[in-house]
Amino acid sequence: MEKLIDSKNSELIRTKGGSRKGAGRKPIGVTRKISLTLPQSLWEEIDRCCHRGDHSVSEVLRSIIEDNLHNADLL
């Protein structure tokens, strides 16, 4: 990123970089913050799935929910 110095204020002026229209990761849905309490054995299984496929916890939980949400009516 190129920078120039404003001689009057001795401040850096950025000439390139920064936010751009259309830049960044595209959203896949609505983000809602939750707290999830599970037994340690389930967290270990989730961690194992994450490391096995180099996935984030969010990706693993999203996949589990998408694959099994239809079973929620049976609760």
Rosetta blueprint (number, residue, H / E / L):
1 M L
2 E L
3 K E
4 L E
5 I E
6 D E
7 S L
8 K L
9 N L
10 S L
11 E E
12 L E
13 I E
14 R E
15 T L
16 K L
17 G L
18 G L
19 S L
20 R L
21 K L
22 G L
23 A L
24 G L
25 R L
26 K L
27 P L
28 I L
29 G L
30 V L
31 T L
32 R L
33 K L
34 I L
35 S L
36 L L
37 T L
38 L L
39 P L
40 Q H
41 S H
42 L H
43 W H
44 E H
45 E H
46 I H
47 D H
48 R H
49 C H
50 C H
51 H H
52 R H
53 G H
54 D L
55 H L
56 S L
57 V H
58 S H
59 E H
60 V H
61 L H
62 R H
63 S H
64 I H
65 I H
66 E H
67 D H
68 N H
69 L H
70 H H
71 N H
72 A H
73 D H
74 L H
75 L L
